[in-house]
Amino acid sequence: MKLCMFTLLFVSGFVDDILCTDYRIVHTPSGPIRGIGVPYEGETVYQYRNIPYAKPPVGDLRLQKPVPHQIWTDIFDATVFGPSCLQDKDRIKNLIPKLPNPNFSEDCLQLNVYTPSTVLPQDRKSVMIWVHGGAFLLGQASYFDSTRLVTRGDVIIVTLNYRLGALGFLSTSDDGMPGNFGLWDQRLAFQWVKQNIASFGGDPNSITIFGQSAGAFSVGLHAMMPINRGLFTRVISESGGLDSKIAVRQDPKPITSEYGRVINCTQGTDTDTLVRCLRGKTFYEIIEAQNSLNSSFYGGDYNLEFMPVIDGVLIKEMPGALLSNFSSEEYKFFKSLDIIFGTSSNDGGIAATIVANRLQEKYRFNTTLEIPTVVLRDEIAPKLAELFYNNNEHVSRAIFDMYSSTDTLEQSKNVLNLFTDYTFLSATVSALNSHSATSISPGKNTFQYIFSGHGAIAGSYVLPVYFTGAWHGAELPFLFGQIGPGTALNNTANNRALADMVVSYWTNFAKHGNPNGQGLPIWPTYNPITAEFLNISVTPSTGSHVAEDRMRFWNKYIPSLLELGASAIVGK
């Protein structure tokens, strides 16, 4: 259906211009939905925006599992994007100056569906559900315009909002406030897609969940939740992994207690009192306390205050323990899925330079030129040992020994590698090894990538002299960004070719469980013996055992050091 406005030229007596807006209505089990047609490169993509999958999580529903949205009978107008979930407005607008919807609200549990113009209700196109990143604190689903993915990949894309920060992940580790509300939101969105996507021409039996950073941690964790069986069949984790130190918090109580103090909810010691108090706070107070906590408690540059926790239902143990238990239902479910797990070649680089910026005045160095050895020895290594390894001085010394160098340039690069390794890469390799283990059963397809095509984003800031490779999230413009003047990527032949390659790999995998296809460089499957991966860049290549010594350090040596004590230092 098209609605048109006519512009008349009375001099000539003819219609000079016709401005038409294209709409399409789909009838779903949840109710009828009106979407809007958006032109793109001579085609039309239909976007169904701001579809509610849950009741607004306000009042008594704040800090509770989401409740499914009721069925509607009138046509739902899905032509305008909805607001972001509550977060630091200044911080997200600094990262994303032009949000599709600049508003923020607790009433944010909605999703967006993108479909090709040619799709019919009886079609069964593969579906990809995107979970955005942002440190579990920031992000907006509608920012990730999936128009190009839909037209180039011939798939249906869904993007979703979920609760962030304290409202999404605050936990007292008991039934009163178990946490993981953001993960429950994501799961309810998956269920909505499973139940409704056929009405859009999607295949409910060919669903891939994919995400980056916090979104990658999220989809990786969902891949180890047996209650998700049947909701999706494939997973793409971009800079995530499962047993990363910033994927699951083992003990959230200290942070929750501090948050209660900062927001003045300390009257009484029981969870019910705390929850009642928090429900009485305005969303401004919620975010103000969250920002204060993020800048003061535990050091936000090393650690996330709010993240998934062990709740006994979604997450029953730390992911590392579940990965190593081949008889667990969690491992069996993980093994039943096709996966792509990958990282950027310099994933931890930006985080490392942020840390260095905070320390440069104290140690009198220029962070654009170096990160000196003294910072690694006296600040970074001890802090990591304190936060994640029970303040073990032997772990601190081992980290320093592994990543120190007498050469200034090499030392600076080593610090970037350190942040990449402990946060993203080691957890990714661990998950890949577990998934591809053949001692239990052949399992499904396993693929690893390293993304090296940083792509020269227009307007990006000047990087330190020691910063090489692709930064955290460097692949995102190639998946979602437009290419051309004033947009996400500089319009070069290399960028266009790399963007086409990434989209083809991702959508091939969503459709077939294998990223390979005609005209693409061969992407080998991963196994623990050869550990082959694809280096994705303008000149793609294959490799084996990425950063092997460093992966051995994190995945074998550090665990043995903790198990055996200081004696394990000998013979390192």
VEXDRENNU-145397 format. One record per residue (C-alpha): residue in one letter; y, z, x. Coordinates in steps of 0.25 Angstrom, whole numbers, plus 5000, padded with zeros to 4 digits. Layout:
BEGIN
AYZX ...
//
This chain:
BEGIN
M500050005000 K501449965005 L502750025001 C503949935005 M505449945006 F506249815005 T507549795012 L508349685005 L509449585011 F510249554999 V510949445007 S509749355008 G509049414996 F507749435003 V506949555007 D507349575021 D506349685025 I505149755019 L504749895024 C503349935020 T502550055022 D501050045021 Y500250155014 R498750175012 I498050285003 V496750335006 H495850414997 T495150535004 P494350645000 S495550735003 G496450644994 P497250514994 I498150495006 R499250395008 G499450345023 I500450255029 G500250125037 V500850115050 P501049985057 Y500549975072 E500349845080 G500249755068 E499249845061 T499349965051 V498850105054 Y498750195041 Q499150335044 Y498850455035 R499750565039 N499750715037 I498450725029 P498250875027 Y496850915031 A497051065029 K497951165020 P499251205027 P498751325036 V499951415032 G499951555026 D498551615025 L498051485031 R498751505044 L497851545055 Q496651505046 K495651395047 P496251265040 V495951245025 P495651105020 H496751035013 Q496451014998 I496150884992 W497350804986 T497450704975 D498850644976 I499050544987 F499350615000 D500550555007 A500050545022 T501150455027 V501950555035 F501450635047 G501350785045 P501950905054 S501350965066 C500751095066 L501551215071 Q501851205086 D503051215096 K503951105090 D504851095103 R503551085112 I502850975103 K504150895101 N504450905116 L503050835118 I503150745106 P504550715103 K504250625091 L503250695082 P502850615070 N503150735062 P504150835068 N503850945059 F502851065061 S502151145051 E500951235048 D500551135037 C500051035048 L498551015046 Q498550865043 L497950745049 N498350595051 V497450475049 Y497650345055 T496850225050 P496850075053 S497449985042 T496149905040 V495350035038 L494650045024 P494050165017 Q492650115019 D492850095034 R492250195044 K493250195056 S493050295067 V493950415066 M494650485077 I495350625075 W496450665084 V496650815088 H498050825096 G498250915108 G499351005111 A498751125117 F498451175103 L499951205102 L500551065099 G500350935093 Q500450845081 A499350745075 S500350645071 Y500950625085 F499650555089 D499850415082 S498550355080 T498950215076 R498550145089 L497250215089 V496950165075 T497350025077 R496750005091 G495450085089 D495150055074 V494850205071 I495450305062 I496250415068 V496550555063 T497550655069 L497650795065 N498550925066 Y497951055068 R498651195070 L499151225084 G499451355092 A499351485086 L499151435072 G498051345076 F497351435087 L497751585086 S496551665086 T496051815085 S494651775088 D494151835075 D494051795060 G495451825057 M496051725066 P494951645073 G495851535078 N495551385080 F496251355067 G496751225074 L495351185077 W494951215062 D496151125058 Q495551005067 R494151025061 L494651025047 A495450895050 F494150835056 Q493450875042 W494550805034 V494350685042 K492850685041 Q493050695026 N494150605023 I494250495034 A493250395027 S494350375017 F495250315028 G494150225033 G493650325044 D492150355047 P491950505045 N490750495054 S491450435066 I492550535069 T493050565083 I493950685086 F494850675098 G496050755104 Q496850785117 S497050915124 A497051025114 G496550915104 A495450885114 F495051025116 S494951035100 V494050915098 G493150965110 L493051095103 H492751025090 A491650955097 M490951085099 M491051135085 P489751105077 I490451135064 N491150995067 R489850925066 G490050795058 L491650795059 F491650705071 T490750635081 R491650605093 V492650685102 I493750635112 S494350755120 E495550715128 S495850815138 G495050935132 G493650975134 L492951095128 D492951215138 S494351205143 K495051335145 I496151285135 A495151235124 V494651375119 R495251515121 Q494151625122 D495051745119 P496251715110 K496551855107 P497551885118 I498451765114 T498351795099 S498751935102 E499951895110 Y500351785099 G500251905089 R501251985098 V502151865100 I502251835085 N502351985081 C501051995074 T500552115081 Q500452215070 G499052255068 T497852215077 D496952135067 T496851985066 D497251985051 T498552055054 L498851955064 V498551835055 R499351895044 C500551915053 L500451775059 R500351715045 G501651775042 K502351715054 T503251585052 F502751465060 Y503951475069 E503551615073 I502151555075 I502651455085 E503651535092 A502551645095 Q501651535100 N502751475109 S503051615114 L501551635117 N501351505123 S502451525134 S502051675137 F500651705135 Y499551665145 G500351545151 G500351425142 D500251335153 Y498851375157 N498351415143 L498451385129 E498751505120 F498151435107 M496851365108 P495451365101 V494651495102 I493251535100 D493151565085 G491651575083 V491651455073 L492351335079 I492151385094 K491051485096 E491151485111 M491951435123 P491651285124 G491051295138 A489951385132 L489751295121 L489651175130 S488651235139 N487751285127 F486951155124 S486251225113 S487451255105 E487851185092 E489251165098 Y488651085110 K487751005101 F488850965093 F489750925105 K488550845110 S488450765097 L489850705099 D490350585107 I491450635116 I492550585125 F493150695134 G494250665144 T495450705151 S496750655157 S496650645172 N497850745174 D497650825161 G498150955166 G499350895174 I500450925164 A499951065162 A499851095177 T501251045179 I501751135167 V501151255174 A501851205187 N503151195181 R503151345176 L502751385190 Q503651295199 E504851395199 K503951515203 Y503351435214 R504551345218 F503851205217 N504251075210 T503151055200 T503450905200 L503050895214 E501950995216 I501051115211 P500851205223 T499651275227 V500251415225 V500451385210 L498951345209 R498551475217 D499451575211 E499651525197 I498751415191 A497351455197 P497551605194 K498151575180 L496951495176 A495951595181 E496751705173 L496751625160 F495351565160 Y494451635170 N494751785168 N495751785179 N494651755189 E495251755203 H494051675209 V494351565198 S495851565202 R495451545217 A494451435213 I495451355205 F496451365217 D495451325227 M494951205218 Y496351155216 S497251195228 S497651095239 T498551105251 D499150965247 T500350985237 L500050855229 E498550885228 Q498851025224 S499750985213 K498750885208 N497650985209 V498351075199 L498450965189 N496950945191 L496751095189 F497451095175 T496650965171 D495351025176 Y495351165170 T495951125157 F495350985153 L494450915163 S493451015166 A493251055151 T493150905148 V492050885159 S491251005154 A491250955140 L490850815145 N489650865153 S489250955141 H489250845131 S488550745140 A487450835144 T486150765142 S485250885143 I485350915129 S485450785122 P486050645125 G487250685116 K488350585112 N489350505121 T490150575132 F491450515138 Q492450565148 Y493750505152 I494950535161 F496250485157 S497150435168 G498050335161 H499350415160 G500050295155 A501550315158 I502050375145 A503450335143 G504450455145 S503450545152 Y504050645161 V503850635176 L502550695181 P502450775194 V502150695207 Y500650755207 F500350715193 T499350605192 G498450545181 A498550565166 W499150685160 H498650765148 G498650675136 A498950555144 E497950475135 L498650505122 P499650395122 F498550295125 L497850345112 F499050365103 G500350315109 Q501050185107 I501250095118 G502650035120 P504150065123 G504550205119 T503150255115 A502050335122 L501550245133 N502350135141 N501950005136 T501149945148 A499949865148 N499149975155 N499550075144 R499149985133 A497849955139 L497550095142 A497950135128 D496950035122 M495850075131 V496050225127 V496050195112 S494850105113 Y494050205120 W494450315111 T494150235098 N492950175103 F492350315105 A492750355091 K492050235085 H490850235094 G490650365102 N490950275115 P492250235120 N491750105127 G492049975121 Q492349825124 G493449805134 L493449945139 P493050005152 I491750075151 W491850225149 P490550285153 T489850405146 Y489950535152 N488750625157 P488750745166 I488050675178 T488950555180 A490150615172 E490850475171 F492150465164 L493150355161 N494550365168 I495450305157 S496650235163 V497250095165 T496150065174 P494950145168 S493850185177 T492550275177 G492350405185 S491250515186 H491450665187 V492950675186 A493550785195 E492050825198 D492450945208 R493450995199 M492550995187 R491451065195 F492551175198 W492851195183 N491551175176 K490551235186 Y491251315197 I492251395189 P491151435179 S490251475191 L491351555197 L491551635184 E490051655183 L489751695197 G491051765201 A491751755214 S490551725222 A490551585216 I491751555224 V490851545237 G490451405239 K491351345229 
//
